[in-house]
Amino acid sequence: MATHNELGELGEELATQFLLREGYTILERNWTFQKAELDIVAQKEEDTIVFVEVKTRNSAFFGDPQSFVTAAKIKLLVKAANEYLISNELPQEARFDIIAVLKNSKEEHLEHFENAFYHF
């Protein structure tokens, strides 16, 4: 497996553990619809389903991890989240978060951006 895939999986695991510590319930990991993947689907409040995009980098040299969530990626995430809510017959509101992970041999930093973008 390529090193970037391993780093991405590590970032998703760190994000999952963080969310669990913060009181979230993890509903799904790596849920796919067509060409879109929802990294983490979680819930903390009864009326909201949280779709979490995890971005992991080993350096901030080219920019913060969260800055790599593009408009095209947001469009795919919204499409997949909509399908997730419909196929599971969930009436809850959707919220989109980003967890940015910076992880290398010298540092490990995680930042949670709630309501990182809007889906309308």
Secondary structure, DSSP 8 states (H G I E B T S, - for coil): --HHHHHHHHHHHHHHHHHHHTT-EEEEEEEEETTEEEEEEEESSTTEEEEEEEEEES-STT--GGGG--HHHHHHHHHHHHHHHHHTT--SEEEEEEEEEEESSS-EEEEEEEEEE---
